[in-house]
Amino acid sequence: MTTSGSAEKNISAIAEGDTPVLETLAQMTVNTFDRSGLDLQTYTLVRLAALASMDAAPVSYLLNLGAADEMGVPLEMVQGMLVAIAPVVGTARVVSAASKMIRGIDLVAASDEPA
């Protein structure tokens, strides 16, 4: 495989949610919660708001929505966060974020289906 092909494979792995890559990315954020001084729900909502503001990929939402679910953050609060940031980040980013959140959730549902 060429260097270009190898790079393409690595990039595809990230986009498809390859576990070792995601684990590496998760390690980059270790201890950020403790250093933030925020409660779990606020911390999670701030991270999701940051993703929306930068038009992140569905797999980024996948990771953070999973963490939000584990922390008991209801989807209604995520929706409220999108409403709160809409005047700042704009309609297009909020609609894009909502769409990508759904695609991230769909990635989980697809991976849970029997082959």
Biopython code that builds the backbone (N, CA, C, O; Angstrom):
import numpy as np
from Bio.PDB.StructureBuilder import StructureBuilder

atoms = [
    (1, "MET", "N", (0.854, -1.180, 0.000)),
    (1, "MET", "CA", (0.000, 0.000, 0.000)),
    (1, "MET", "C", (0.890, 1.231, 0.000)),
    (1, "MET", "O", (1.917, 1.254, 0.679)),
    (2, "THR", "N", (0.517, 2.231, -0.737)),
    (2, "THR", "CA", (1.294, 3.464, -0.812)),
    (2, "THR", "C", (1.093, 4.283, 0.455)),
    (2, "THR", "O", (0.190, 4.021, 1.250)),
    (3, "THR", "N", (1.949, 5.272, 0.625)),
    (3, "THR", "CA", (1.804, 6.152, 1.782)),
    (3, "THR", "C", (0.449, 6.831, 1.754)),
    (3, "THR", "O", (-0.205, 6.971, 2.788)),
    (4, "SER", "N", (0.028, 7.253, 0.567)),
    (4, "SER", "CA", (-1.275, 7.885, 0.425)),
    (4, "SER", "C", (-2.387, 6.918, 0.815)),
    (4, "SER", "O", (-3.344, 7.304, 1.488)),
    (5, "GLY", "N", (-2.259, 5.655, 0.390)),
    (5, "GLY", "CA", (-3.259, 4.648, 0.736)),
    (5, "GLY", "C", (-3.297, 4.384, 2.227)),
    (5, "GLY", "O", (-4.368, 4.184, 2.799)),
    (6, "SER", "N", (-2.130, 4.383, 2.864)),
    (6, "SER", "CA", (-2.046, 4.174, 4.306)),
    (6, "SER", "C", (-2.696, 5.331, 5.053)),
    (6, "SER", "O", (-3.430, 5.124, 6.019)),
    (7, "ALA", "N", (-2.422, 6.542, 4.601)),
    (7, "ALA", "CA", (-3.036, 7.719, 5.224)),
    (7, "ALA", "C", (-4.549, 7.682, 5.065)),
    (7, "ALA", "O", (-5.293, 8.002, 5.992)),
    (8, "GLU", "N", (-4.990, 7.291, 3.885)),
    (8, "GLU", "CA", (-6.432, 7.195, 3.633)),
    (8, "GLU", "C", (-7.067, 6.164, 4.563)),
    (8, "GLU", "O", (-8.152, 6.394, 5.098)),
    (9, "LYS", "N", (-6.402, 5.040, 4.756)),
    (9, "LYS", "CA", (-6.912, 3.988, 5.648)),
    (9, "LYS", "C", (-7.014, 4.517, 7.079)),
    (9, "LYS", "O", (-8.013, 4.283, 7.760)),
    (10, "ASN", "N", (-5.978, 5.230, 7.533)),
    (10, "ASN", "CA", (-5.993, 5.777, 8.891)),
    (10, "ASN", "C", (-7.096, 6.808, 9.069)),
    (10, "ASN", "O", (-7.771, 6.829, 10.098)),
    (11, "ILE", "N", (-7.279, 7.656, 8.078)),
    (11, "ILE", "CA", (-8.325, 8.670, 8.157)),
    (11, "ILE", "C", (-9.699, 8.009, 8.148)),
    (11, "ILE", "O", (-10.592, 8.421, 8.888)),
    (12, "SER", "N", (-9.871, 6.995, 7.320)),
    (12, "SER", "CA", (-11.135, 6.259, 7.283)),
    (12, "SER", "C", (-11.419, 5.598, 8.624)),
    (12, "SER", "O", (-12.565, 5.567, 9.071)),
    (13, "ALA", "N", (-10.379, 5.068, 9.271)),
    (13, "ALA", "CA", (-10.551, 4.423, 10.573)),
    (13, "ALA", "C", (-11.088, 5.409, 11.601)),
    (13, "ALA", "O", (-11.957, 5.066, 12.403)),
    (14, "ILE", "N", (-10.571, 6.631, 11.578)),
    (14, "ILE", "CA", (-11.054, 7.653, 12.501)),
    (14, "ILE", "C", (-12.512, 7.980, 12.206)),
    (14, "ILE", "O", (-13.340, 8.032, 13.115)),
    (15, "ALA", "N", (-12.821, 8.199, 10.942)),
    (15, "ALA", "CA", (-14.186, 8.574, 10.546)),
    (15, "ALA", "C", (-15.187, 7.478, 10.860)),
    (15, "ALA", "O", (-16.348, 7.761, 11.153)),
    (16, "GLU", "N", (-14.742, 6.214, 10.802)),
    (16, "GLU", "CA", (-15.645, 5.089, 11.049)),
    (16, "GLU", "C", (-15.693, 4.677, 12.510)),
    (16, "GLU", "O", (-16.406, 3.740, 12.868)),
    (17, "GLY", "N", (-14.939, 5.373, 13.359)),
    (17, "GLY", "CA", (-14.999, 5.076, 14.784)),
    (17, "GLY", "C", (-14.159, 3.896, 15.205)),
    (17, "GLY", "O", (-14.541, 3.159, 16.114)),
    (18, "ASP", "N", (-13.011, 3.700, 14.559)),
    (18, "ASP", "CA", (-12.098, 2.615, 14.901)),
    (18, "ASP", "C", (-11.735, 2.718, 16.384)),
    (18, "ASP", "O", (-11.273, 3.764, 16.838)),
    (19, "THR", "N", (-11.941, 1.654, 17.125)),
    (19, "THR", "CA", (-11.770, 1.667, 18.565)),
    (19, "THR", "C", (-10.382, 2.100, 19.031)),
    (19, "THR", "O", (-10.306, 2.966, 19.903)),
    (20, "PRO", "N", (-9.267, 1.552, 18.504)),
    (20, "PRO", "CA", (-7.961, 2.011, 18.999)),
    (20, "PRO", "C", (-7.729, 3.506, 18.776)),
    (20, "PRO", "O", (-7.126, 4.176, 19.615)),
    (21, "VAL", "N", (-8.200, 4.014, 17.664)),
    (21, "VAL", "CA", (-8.046, 5.444, 17.397)),
    (21, "VAL", "C", (-8.877, 6.239, 18.395)),
    (21, "VAL", "O", (-8.401, 7.226, 18.956)),
    (22, "LEU", "N", (-10.111, 5.813, 18.618)),
    (22, "LEU", "CA", (-10.984, 6.519, 19.552)),
    (22, "LEU", "C", (-10.443, 6.445, 20.966)),
    (22, "LEU", "O", (-10.562, 7.408, 21.723)),
    (23, "GLU", "N", (-9.850, 5.317, 21.335)),
    (23, "GLU", "CA", (-9.255, 5.194, 22.664)),
    (23, "GLU", "C", (-8.110, 6.191, 22.826)),
    (23, "GLU", "O", (-7.952, 6.791, 23.889)),
    (24, "THR", "N", (-7.325, 6.363, 21.792)),
    (24, "THR", "CA", (-6.230, 7.335, 21.832)),
    (24, "THR", "C", (-6.784, 8.743, 22.004)),
    (24, "THR", "O", (-6.278, 9.526, 22.808)),
    (25, "LEU", "N", (-7.828, 9.057, 21.242)),
    (25, "LEU", "CA", (-8.442, 10.381, 21.367)),
    (25, "LEU", "C", (-9.033, 10.581, 22.758)),
    (25, "LEU", "O", (-8.943, 11.670, 23.324)),
    (26, "ALA", "N", (-9.634, 9.537, 23.304)),
    (26, "ALA", "CA", (-10.208, 9.631, 24.650)),
    (26, "ALA", "C", (-9.127, 9.891, 25.691)),
    (26, "ALA", "O", (-9.348, 10.645, 26.639)),
    (27, "GLN", "N", (-7.972, 9.282, 25.525)),
    (27, "GLN", "CA", (-6.868, 9.491, 26.464)),
    (27, "GLN", "C", (-6.414, 10.947, 26.485)),
    (27, "GLN", "O", (-5.911, 11.433, 27.498)),
    (28, "MET", "N", (-6.592, 11.637, 25.366)),
    (28, "MET", "CA", (-6.191, 13.046, 25.300)),
    (28, "MET", "C", (-7.023, 13.912, 26.242)),
    (28, "MET", "O", (-6.590, 14.998, 26.628)),
    (29, "THR", "N", (-8.203, 13.444, 26.614)),
    (29, "THR", "CA", (-9.087, 14.252, 27.442)),
    (29, "THR", "C", (-9.125, 13.804, 28.903)),
    (29, "THR", "O", (-9.893, 14.340, 29.701)),
    (30, "VAL", "N", (-8.289, 12.816, 29.251)),
    (30, "VAL", "CA", (-8.257, 12.345, 30.631)),
    (30, "VAL", "C", (-7.896, 13.512, 31.544)),
    (30, "VAL", "O", (-6.997, 14.297, 31.241)),
    (31, "ASN", "N", (-8.586, 13.612, 32.631)),
    (31, "ASN", "CA", (-8.372, 14.632, 33.662)),
    (31, "ASN", "C", (-8.931, 16.009, 33.311)),
    (31, "ASN", "O", (-8.884, 16.909, 34.150)),
    (32, "THR", "N", (-9.454, 16.203, 32.108)),
    (32, "THR", "CA", (-9.985, 17.528, 31.799)),
    (32, "THR", "C", (-11.225, 17.831, 32.632)),
    (32, "THR", "O", (-11.462, 18.982, 32.998)),
    (33, "PHE", "N", (-12.016, 16.805, 32.931)),
    (33, "PHE", "CA", (-13.195, 17.034, 33.765)),
    (33, "PHE", "C", (-12.773, 17.550, 35.135)),
    (33, "PHE", "O", (-13.295, 18.558, 35.611)),
    (34, "ASP", "N", (-11.838, 16.865, 35.762)),
    (34, "ASP", "CA", (-11.394, 17.278, 37.095)),
    (34, "ASP", "C", (-10.839, 18.698, 37.087)),
    (34, "ASP", "O", (-11.088, 19.472, 38.011)),
    (35, "ARG", "N", (-10.100, 19.030, 36.059)),
    (35, "ARG", "CA", (-9.490, 20.361, 35.983)),
    (35, "ARG", "C", (-10.501, 21.447, 35.623)),
    (35, "ARG", "O", (-10.251, 22.629, 35.861)),
    (36, "SER", "N", (-11.642, 21.056, 35.050)),
    (36, "SER", "CA", (-12.618, 22.063, 34.612)),
    (36, "SER", "C", (-13.343, 22.734, 35.770)),
    (36, "SER", "O", (-13.698, 23.909, 35.680)),
    (37, "GLY", "N", (-13.564, 22.008, 36.847)),
    (37, "GLY", "CA", (-14.319, 22.560, 37.971)),
    (37, "GLY", "C", (-15.818, 22.576, 37.732)),
    (37, "GLY", "O", (-16.568, 23.152, 38.520)),
    (38, "LEU", "N", (-16.260, 21.945, 36.648)),
    (38, "LEU", "CA", (-17.691, 21.910, 36.319)),
    (38, "LEU", "C", (-18.329, 20.627, 36.840)),
    (38, "LEU", "O", (-17.644, 19.636, 37.093)),
    (39, "ASP", "N", (-19.658, 20.660, 36.998)),
    (39, "ASP", "CA", (-20.361, 19.418, 37.308)),
    (39, "ASP", "C", (-20.454, 18.596, 36.023)),
    (39, "ASP", "O", (-20.248, 19.125, 34.931)),
    (40, "LEU", "N", (-20.765, 17.298, 36.150)),
    (40, "LEU", "CA", (-20.754, 16.388, 35.000)),
    (40, "LEU", "C", (-21.684, 16.822, 33.876)),
    (40, "LEU", "O", (-21.303, 16.790, 32.706)),
    (41, "GLN", "N", (-22.906, 17.228, 34.225)),
    (41, "GLN", "CA", (-23.849, 17.616, 33.173)),
    (41, "GLN", "C", (-23.375, 18.860, 32.433)),
    (41, "GLN", "O", (-23.427, 18.905, 31.204)),
    (42, "THR", "N", (-22.918, 19.858, 33.159)),
    (42, "THR", "CA", (-22.436, 21.080, 32.514)),
    (42, "THR", "C", (-21.233, 20.786, 31.644)),
    (42, "THR", "O", (-21.142, 21.273, 30.517)),
    (43, "TYR", "N", (-20.311, 19.993, 32.159)),
    (43, "TYR", "CA", (-19.107, 19.615, 31.411)),
    (43, "TYR", "C", (-19.481, 18.954, 30.083)),
    (43, "TYR", "O", (-18.924, 19.282, 29.036)),
    (44, "THR", "N", (-20.423, 18.027, 30.142)),
    (44, "THR", "CA", (-20.848, 17.307, 28.941)),
    (44, "THR", "C", (-21.535, 18.238, 27.952)),
    (44, "THR", "O", (-21.272, 18.172, 26.751)),
    (45, "LEU", "N", (-22.404, 19.093, 28.443)),
    (45, "LEU", "CA", (-23.107, 20.032, 27.563)),
    (45, "LEU", "C", (-22.152, 21.040, 26.934)),
    (45, "LEU", "O", (-22.328, 21.418, 25.775)),
    (46, "VAL", "N", (-21.152, 21.476, 27.679)),
    (46, "VAL", "CA", (-20.160, 22.409, 27.129)),
    (46, "VAL", "C", (-19.383, 21.731, 26.003)),
    (46, "VAL", "O", (-19.132, 22.345, 24.966)),
    (47, "ARG", "N", (-19.007, 20.483, 26.200)),
    (47, "ARG", "CA", (-18.277, 19.754, 25.161)),
    (47, "ARG", "C", (-19.132, 19.599, 23.909)),
    (47, "ARG", "O", (-18.638, 19.774, 22.795)),
    (48, "LEU", "N", (-20.416, 19.270, 24.085)),
    (48, "LEU", "CA", (-21.310, 19.141, 22.936)),
    (48, "LEU", "C", (-21.507, 20.490, 22.248)),
    (48, "LEU", "O", (-21.582, 20.556, 21.021)),
    (49, "ALA", "N", (-21.590, 21.551, 23.024)),
    (49, "ALA", "CA", (-21.725, 22.896, 22.434)),
    (49, "ALA", "C", (-20.484, 23.250, 21.620)),
    (49, "ALA", "O", (-20.587, 23.852, 20.551)),
    (50, "ALA", "N", (-19.322, 22.878, 22.124)),
    (50, "ALA", "CA", (-18.084, 23.145, 21.383)),
    (50, "ALA", "C", (-18.071, 22.370, 20.075)),
    (50, "ALA", "O", (-17.649, 22.894, 19.044)),
    (51, "LEU", "N", (-18.527, 21.136, 20.111)),
    (51, "LEU", "CA", (-18.587, 20.337, 18.881)),
    (51, "LEU", "C", (-19.525, 20.983, 17.870)),
    (51, "LEU", "O", (-19.211, 21.062, 16.682)),
    (52, "ALA", "N", (-20.673, 21.442, 18.347)),
    (52, "ALA", "CA", (-21.634, 22.092, 17.445)),
    (52, "ALA", "C", (-21.044, 23.357, 16.847)),
    (52, "ALA", "O", (-21.241, 23.640, 15.666)),
    (53, "SER", "N", (-20.329, 24.109, 17.649)),
    (53, "SER", "CA", (-19.788, 25.374, 17.161)),
    (53, "SER", "C", (-18.707, 25.187, 16.114)),
    (53, "SER", "O", (-18.460, 26.083, 15.307)),
    (54, "MET", "N", (-18.054, 24.018, 16.120)),
    (54, "MET", "CA", (-17.007, 23.781, 15.121)),
    (54, "MET", "C", (-17.449, 22.820, 14.029)),
    (54, "MET", "O", (-16.628, 22.390, 13.218)),
    (55, "ASP", "N", (-18.739, 22.473, 13.992)),
    (55, "ASP", "CA", (-19.299, 21.593, 12.968)),
    (55, "ASP", "C", (-18.563, 20.256, 12.925)),
    (55, "ASP", "O", (-18.087, 19.826, 11.874)),
    (56, "ALA", "N", (-18.481, 19.611, 14.079)),
    (56, "ALA", "CA", (-17.746, 18.361, 14.240)),
    (56, "ALA", "C", (-18.385, 17.210, 13.471)),
    (56, "ALA", "O", (-19.532, 17.293, 13.032)),
    (57, "ALA", "N", (-17.626, 16.150, 13.322)),
    (57, "ALA", "CA", (-18.070, 14.946, 12.616)),
    (57, "ALA", "C", (-18.997, 14.105, 13.500)),
    (57, "ALA", "O", (-18.944, 14.202, 14.726)),
    (58, "PRO", "N", (-19.848, 13.280, 12.874)),
    (58, "PRO", "CA", (-20.763, 12.437, 13.650)),
    (58, "PRO", "C", (-20.075, 11.579, 14.713)),
    (58, "PRO", "O", (-20.620, 11.394, 15.801)),
    (59, "VAL", "N", (-18.895, 11.057, 14.414)),
    (59, "VAL", "CA", (-18.226, 10.188, 15.386)),
    (59, "VAL", "C", (-17.852, 10.967, 16.647)),
    (59, "VAL", "O", (-17.804, 10.383, 17.730)),
    (60, "SER", "N", (-17.590, 12.256, 16.535)),
    (60, "SER", "CA", (-17.311, 13.074, 17.718)),
    (60, "SER", "C", (-18.548, 13.164, 18.601)),
    (60, "SER", "O", (-18.453, 13.107, 19.827)),
    (61, "TYR", "N", (-19.697, 13.304, 17.974)),
    (61, "TYR", "CA", (-20.939, 13.314, 18.742)),
    (61, "TYR", "C", (-21.204, 11.950, 19.350)),
    (61, "TYR", "O", (-21.700, 11.848, 20.472)),
    (62, "LEU", "N", (-20.876, 10.912, 18.615)),
    (62, "LEU", "CA", (-21.059, 9.548, 19.107)),
    (62, "LEU", "C", (-20.368, 9.386, 20.457)),
    (62, "LEU", "O", (-20.978, 8.908, 21.413)),
    (63, "LEU", "N", (-19.116, 9.776, 20.538)),
    (63, "LEU", "CA", (-18.359, 9.658, 21.786)),
    (63, "LEU", "C", (-18.980, 10.479, 22.896)),
    (63, "LEU", "O", (-19.151, 9.993, 24.015)),
    (64, "ASN", "N", (-19.314, 11.710, 22.595)),
    (64, "ASN", "CA", (-19.794, 12.613, 23.632)),
    (64, "ASN", "C", (-21.240, 12.367, 24.026)),
    (64, "ASN", "O", (-21.601, 12.572, 25.185)),
    (65, "LEU", "N", (-22.069, 11.935, 23.099)),
    (65, "LEU", "CA", (-23.445, 11.578, 23.463)),
    (65, "LEU", "C", (-23.455, 10.303, 24.304)),
    (65, "LEU", "O", (-24.280, 10.150, 25.205)),
    (66, "GLY", "N", (-22.530, 9.390, 24.003)),
    (66, "GLY", "CA", (-22.409, 8.182, 24.828)),
    (66, "GLY", "C", (-22.035, 8.540, 26.252)),
    (66, "GLY", "O", (-22.602, 8.004, 27.204)),
    (67, "ALA", "N", (-21.074, 9.455, 26.399)),
    (67, "ALA", "CA", (-20.674, 9.909, 27.736)),
    (67, "ALA", "C", (-21.834, 10.621, 28.419)),
    (67, "ALA", "O", (-22.063, 10.435, 29.614)),
    (68, "ALA", "N", (-22.565, 11.436, 27.662)),
    (68, "ALA", "CA", (-23.715, 12.151, 28.230)),
    (68, "ALA", "C", (-24.760, 11.171, 28.737)),
    (68, "ALA", "O", (-25.323, 11.357, 29.816)),
    (69, "ASP", "N", (-25.016, 10.137, 27.965)),
    (69, "ASP", "CA", (-25.990, 9.117, 28.372)),
    (69, "ASP", "C", (-25.537, 8.422, 29.648)),
    (69, "ASP", "O", (-26.335, 8.211, 30.562)),
    (70, "GLU", "N", (-24.265, 8.068, 29.711)),
    (70, "GLU", "CA", (-23.729, 7.410, 30.903)),
    (70, "GLU", "C", (-23.817, 8.297, 32.132)),
    (70, "GLU", "O", (-23.964, 7.798, 33.248)),
    (71, "MET", "N", (-23.728, 9.610, 31.941)),
    (71, "MET", "CA", (-23.775, 10.555, 33.054)),
    (71, "MET", "C", (-25.191, 10.991, 33.388)),
    (71, "MET", "O", (-25.401, 11.800, 34.292)),
    (72, "GLY", "N", (-26.162, 10.456, 32.658)),
    (72, "GLY", "CA", (-27.549, 10.781, 32.940)),
    (72, "GLY", "C", (-28.015, 12.113, 32.384)),
    (72, "GLY", "O", (-28.995, 12.676, 32.872)),
    (73, "VAL", "N", (-27.326, 12.630, 31.364)),
    (73, "VAL", "CA", (-27.755, 13.886, 30.741)),
    (73, "VAL", "C", (-28.879, 13.546, 29.758)),
    (73, "VAL", "O", (-28.636, 12.861, 28.764)),
    (74, "PRO", "N", (-30.089, 14.008, 30.016)),
    (74, "PRO", "CA", (-31.198, 13.691, 29.116)),
    (74, "PRO", "C", (-31.067, 14.424, 27.779)),
    (74, "PRO", "O", (-30.497, 15.512, 27.709)),
    (75, "LEU", "N", (-31.602, 13.815, 26.727)),
    (75, "LEU", "CA", (-31.551, 14.434, 25.404)),
    (75, "LEU", "C", (-32.265, 15.777, 25.379)),
    (75, "LEU", "O", (-31.957, 16.629, 24.546)),
    (76, "GLU", "N", (-33.219, 15.972, 26.288)),
    (76, "GLU", "CA", (-33.906, 17.262, 26.371)),
    (76, "GLU", "C", (-32.918, 18.371, 26.740)),
    (76, "GLU", "O", (-33.051, 19.502, 26.272)),
    (77, "MET", "N", (-31.926, 18.047, 27.581)),
    (77, "MET", "CA", (-30.916, 19.048, 27.942)),
    (77, "MET", "C", (-29.994, 19.323, 26.757)),
    (77, "MET", "O", (-29.554, 20.455, 26.557)),
    (78, "VAL", "N", (-29.704, 18.299, 25.981)),
    (78, "VAL", "CA", (-28.886, 18.496, 24.778)),
    (78, "VAL", "C", (-29.644, 19.396, 23.805)),
    (78, "VAL", "O", (-29.065, 20.302, 23.205)),
    (79, "GLN", "N", (-30.933, 19.142, 23.655)),
    (79, "GLN", "CA", (-31.757, 19.982, 22.793)),
    (79, "GLN", "C", (-31.776, 21.415, 23.319)),
    (79, "GLN", "O", (-31.667, 22.361, 22.539)),
    (80, "GLY", "N", (-31.911, 21.582, 24.619)),
    (80, "GLY", "CA", (-31.893, 22.918, 25.218)),
    (80, "GLY", "C", (-30.574, 23.631, 24.981)),
    (80, "GLY", "O", (-30.547, 24.840, 24.753)),
    (81, "MET", "N", (-29.482, 22.881, 25.034)),
    (81, "MET", "CA", (-28.160, 23.461, 24.758)),
    (81, "MET", "C", (-28.120, 23.970, 23.322)),
    (81, "MET", "O", (-27.611, 25.063, 23.072)),
    (82, "LEU", "N", (-28.652, 23.192, 22.367)),
    (82, "LEU", "CA", (-28.665, 23.633, 20.969)),
    (82, "LEU", "C", (-29.481, 24.907, 20.796)),
    (82, "LEU", "O", (-29.103, 25.797, 20.035)),
    (83, "VAL", "N", (-30.606, 24.990, 21.509)),
    (83, "VAL", "CA", (-31.424, 26.201, 21.458)),
    (83, "VAL", "C", (-30.635, 27.383, 22.025)),
    (83, "VAL", "O", (-30.668, 28.479, 21.467)),
    (84, "ALA", "N", (-29.929, 27.159, 23.131)),
    (84, "ALA", "CA", (-29.177, 28.237, 23.782)),
    (84, "ALA", "C", (-28.035, 28.765, 22.918)),
    (84, "ALA", "O", (-27.751, 29.963, 22.935)),
    (85, "ILE", "N", (-27.378, 27.888, 22.167)),
    (85, "ILE", "CA", (-26.225, 28.346, 21.379)),
    (85, "ILE", "C", (-26.599, 28.825, 19.978)),
    (85, "ILE", "O", (-25.775, 29.430, 19.293)),
    (86, "ALA", "N", (-27.828, 28.563, 19.548)),
    (86, "ALA", "CA", (-28.242, 28.924, 18.186)),
    (86, "ALA", "C", (-27.986, 30.400, 17.853)),
    (86, "ALA", "O", (-27.486, 30.686, 16.765)),
    (87, "PRO", "N", (-28.305, 31.343, 18.738)),
    (87, "PRO", "CA", (-28.046, 32.740, 18.385)),
    (87, "PRO", "C", (-26.557, 33.068, 18.243)),
    (87, "PRO", "O", (-26.192, 34.032, 17.570)),
    (88, "VAL", "N", (-25.715, 32.279, 18.868)),
    (88, "VAL", "CA", (-24.272, 32.539, 18.824)),
    (88, "VAL", "C", (-23.621, 31.855, 17.631)),
    (88, "VAL", "O", (-22.846, 32.477, 16.904)),
    (89, "VAL", "N", (-23.932, 30.575, 17.426)),
    (89, "VAL", "CA", (-23.253, 29.817, 16.365)),
    (89, "VAL", "C", (-24.017, 29.826, 15.045)),
    (89, "VAL", "O", (-23.445, 29.550, 13.991)),
    (90, "GLY", "N", (-25.289, 30.137, 15.103)),
    (90, "GLY", "CA", (-26.088, 30.227, 13.882)),
    (90, "GLY", "C", (-26.917, 28.985, 13.606)),
    (90, "GLY", "O", (-26.627, 27.884, 14.074)),
    (91, "THR", "N", (-27.953, 29.213, 12.831)),
    (91, "THR", "CA", (-28.903, 28.158, 12.502)),
    (91, "THR", "C", (-28.247, 26.999, 11.759)),
    (91, "THR", "O", (-28.502, 25.835, 12.066)),
    (92, "ALA", "N", (-27.406, 27.319, 10.787)),
    (92, "ALA", "CA", (-26.801, 26.263, 9.975)),
    (92, "ALA", "C", (-25.974, 25.313, 10.832)),
    (92, "ALA", "O", (-26.031, 24.099, 10.635)),
    (93, "ARG", "N", (-25.216, 25.840, 11.767)),
    (93, "ARG", "CA", (-24.395, 24.980, 12.626)),
    (93, "ARG", "C", (-25.254, 24.133, 13.552)),
    (93, "ARG", "O", (-24.937, 22.967, 13.787)),
    (94, "VAL", "N", (-26.322, 24.687, 14.076)),
    (94, "VAL", "CA", (-27.201, 23.936, 14.976)),
    (94, "VAL", "C", (-27.907, 22.818, 14.222)),
    (94, "VAL", "O", (-28.001, 21.698, 14.723)),
    (95, "VAL", "N", (-28.402, 23.111, 13.027)),
    (95, "VAL", "CA", (-29.063, 22.072, 12.226)),
    (95, "VAL", "C", (-28.057, 20.996, 11.838)),
    (95, "VAL", "O", (-28.365, 19.805, 11.890)),
    (96, "SER", "N", (-26.859, 21.413, 11.450)),
    (96, "SER", "CA", (-25.806, 20.455, 11.117)),
    (96, "SER", "C", (-25.469, 19.592, 12.328)),
    (96, "SER", "O", (-25.321, 18.377, 12.198)),
    (97, "ALA", "N", (-25.347, 20.201, 13.497)),
    (97, "ALA", "CA", (-25.031, 19.455, 14.715)),
    (97, "ALA", "C", (-26.113, 18.435, 15.030)),
    (97, "ALA", "O", (-25.810, 17.284, 15.345)),
    (98, "ALA", "N", (-27.365, 18.844, 14.948)),
    (98, "ALA", "CA", (-28.463, 17.922, 15.230)),
    (98, "ALA", "C", (-28.442, 16.745, 14.263)),
    (98, "ALA", "O", (-28.631, 15.598, 14.666)),
    (99, "SER", "N", (-28.213, 17.033, 12.996)),
    (99, "SER", "CA", (-28.145, 15.984, 11.982)),
    (99, "SER", "C", (-26.997, 15.025, 12.269)),
    (99, "SER", "O", (-27.157, 13.810, 12.155)),
    (100, "LYS", "N", (-25.854, 15.562, 12.635)),
    (100, "LYS", "CA", (-24.687, 14.716, 12.898)),
    (100, "LYS", "C", (-24.844, 13.932, 14.195)),
    (100, "LYS", "O", (-24.314, 12.828, 14.316)),
    (101, "MET", "N", (-25.557, 14.482, 15.155)),
    (101, "MET", "CA", (-25.855, 13.724, 16.372)),
    (101, "MET", "C", (-26.685, 12.498, 16.024)),
    (101, "MET", "O", (-26.432, 11.402, 16.523)),
    (102, "ILE", "N", (-27.684, 12.695, 15.160)),
    (102, "ILE", "CA", (-28.527, 11.573, 14.737)),
    (102, "ILE", "C", (-27.690, 10.544, 13.988)),
    (102, "ILE", "O", (-27.856, 9.342, 14.200)),
    (103, "ARG", "N", (-26.790, 10.999, 13.113)),
    (103, "ARG", "CA", (-25.920, 10.056, 12.393)),
    (103, "ARG", "C", (-25.008, 9.305, 13.355)),
    (103, "ARG", "O", (-24.752, 8.117, 13.157)),
    (104, "GLY", "N", (-24.518, 9.971, 14.382)),
    (104, "GLY", "CA", (-23.702, 9.310, 15.393)),
    (104, "GLY", "C", (-24.493, 8.241, 16.130)),
    (104, "GLY", "O", (-23.991, 7.145, 16.379)),
    (105, "ILE", "N", (-25.731, 8.568, 16.476)),
    (105, "ILE", "CA", (-26.602, 7.593, 17.136)),
    (105, "ILE", "C", (-26.879, 6.427, 16.195)),
    (105, "ILE", "O", (-26.906, 5.273, 16.621)),
    (106, "ASP", "N", (-27.085, 6.729, 14.912)),
    (106, "ASP", "CA", (-27.313, 5.672, 13.923)),
    (106, "ASP", "C", (-26.107, 4.757, 13.782)),
    (106, "ASP", "O", (-26.269, 3.562, 13.535)),
    (107, "LEU", "N", (-24.884, 5.299, 13.936)),
    (107, "LEU", "CA", (-23.684, 4.464, 13.885)),
    (107, "LEU", "C", (-23.706, 3.425, 14.989)),
    (107, "LEU", "O", (-23.332, 2.273, 14.769)),
    (108, "VAL", "N", (-24.146, 3.827, 16.181)),
    (108, "VAL", "CA", (-24.238, 2.890, 17.298)),
    (108, "VAL", "C", (-25.287, 1.844, 17.008)),
    (108, "VAL", "O", (-25.053, 0.653, 17.212)),
    (109, "ALA", "N", (-26.448, 2.278, 16.532)),
    (109, "ALA", "CA", (-27.536, 1.333, 16.249)),
    (109, "ALA", "C", (-27.108, 0.322, 15.187)),
    (109, "ALA", "O", (-27.420, -0.864, 15.299)),
    (110, "ALA", "N", (-26.403, 0.778, 14.170)),
    (110, "ALA", "CA", (-25.944, -0.117, 13.105)),
    (110, "ALA", "C", (-24.925, -1.120, 13.638)),
    (110, "ALA", "O", (-24.927, -2.279, 13.223)),
    (111, "SER", "N", (-24.065, -0.693, 14.542)),
    (111, "SER", "CA", (-23.049, -1.596, 15.067)),
    (111, "SER", "C", (-23.646, -2.594, 16.041)),
    (111, "SER", "O", (-23.058, -3.648, 16.284)),
    (112, "ASP", "N", (-24.820, -2.274, 16.610)),
    (112, "ASP", "CA", (-25.495, -3.191, 17.530)),
    (112, "ASP", "C", (-26.328, -4.239, 16.816)),
    (112, "ASP", "O", (-26.720, -5.235, 17.424)),
    (113, "GLU", "N", (-26.605, -4.033, 15.533)),
    (113, "GLU", "CA", (-27.428, -4.978, 14.775)),
    (113, "GLU", "C", (-26.625, -6.234, 14.464)),
    (113, "GLU", "O", (-25.434, -6.157, 14.161)),
    (114, "PRO", "N", (-27.286, -7.406, 14.541)),
    (114, "PRO", "CA", (-26.576, -8.635, 14.166)),
    (114, "PRO", "C", (-26.212, -8.636, 12.688)),
    (114, "PRO", "O", (-26.955, -8.132, 11.846)),
    (115, "ALA", "N", (-25.055, -9.213, 12.394)),
    (115, "ALA", "CA", (-24.581, -9.236, 11.001)),
    (115, "ALA", "C", (-25.333, -10.223, 10.156)),
    (115, "ALA", "O", (-25.051, -10.358, 8.966)),
]
sb = StructureBuilder()
sb.init_structure("model")
sb.init_model(0)
sb.init_chain("A")
sb.init_seg("    ")
for serial, (resi, resn, name, xyz) in enumerate(atoms, 1):
    if name == "N":
        sb.init_residue(resn, " ", resi, " ")
    sb.init_atom(name, np.array(xyz, "f"), 0.0, 1.0, " ", f" {name:<3s}", serial, name[0])
structure = sb.get_structure()
